[in-house]
Amino acid sequence: MTREAMKKICIYVGIALICFNTAYAGDNLKISAPPSIWVHKQGEILTGPVIDLLEEIFSEFKVTVTPKILPWARAIAHMKSGELDMIPVIFYTDERARFMVFTISYIEVPTAIFVPAGKRFPYTKLDDLKGRRGLMMRGDSISPEFEAFQTKLDISKVAYYEQAFKMLANNRADYAVAAQYGFLIEAKKLGYEDKIEMLPVSIASRSLHFAFSKKSPFLKYLPKVNKKLKQLQADGTMRKMANKAIRMAADK
């Protein structure tokens, strides 16, 4: 074999290796999600039922899920830039839809009104919250109707569940609006379970989605992911996943 032929072979092999490595690197789906009942932080690792679900779905496509622990604001910024491929635990908003594409809903999360124990008040509509001091979690999204009505309410935003519990327990607020599962679980863990009550009528029900960055190369999997989610809903897997998530979070 001539020296020229050997050089050509080396060049072709080098190009093939570069292509292989590029393709392999592209098979890592970069995700992030805030710790919740669906996603847990263990040291520097994200685990939990939704991470397991995502890994199961993308294993069929030979794609590796790579969770990253990021502050929520940075995760949103990385979704805009395309540095992050997906947030798997997120509520839909029109603002987010400018730079994210959402899958179908995979679970419904009721949003409830919590009050200090023994201090229930009648609630059937948003007007019933007027004149009362309310709380909600910072960065939370309730519903378009609530957001439109929010300017008519005396409502403060808090960063941590414990702040909300303390303010309710000390009568510094009349109610808190929060995701039902998460609020009840945190109340139990922090010892406030007997100091709050939940009103019987939910304020809204929100749908959890996976959201792809519009700049992610993995957006091409959206139809297949939606198809798989429908299958898992139909066979009861999603409901089992939700029940498991709630049990695990309550036992921590």
Buried (B, 14 or more C-beta within 10 A) or exposed (E): EEEEEEEEEEEEEEEEEEEEEEEEEEBEBBBBBBBBBBBBBEEEEBEBBBBBBBBBBBEEBEBEBEBBBBEBEEBBBBBBEBBBBBBBBBBBBEEBEEBBBBBBBBBEBEBBBBBBBEEBEEBEEBEBBEEBBBBBBEEBBBBEEBEEBBEEBEBBEBEEBBBBBBBBBEEEBBBBBBBBBBBBBBBBBBEBBEBBBBBEEBBBEBBBBBBBBBBBEBBEBBEEBBEBBEEBBEEEBBEEBBEBBBEBBBEE
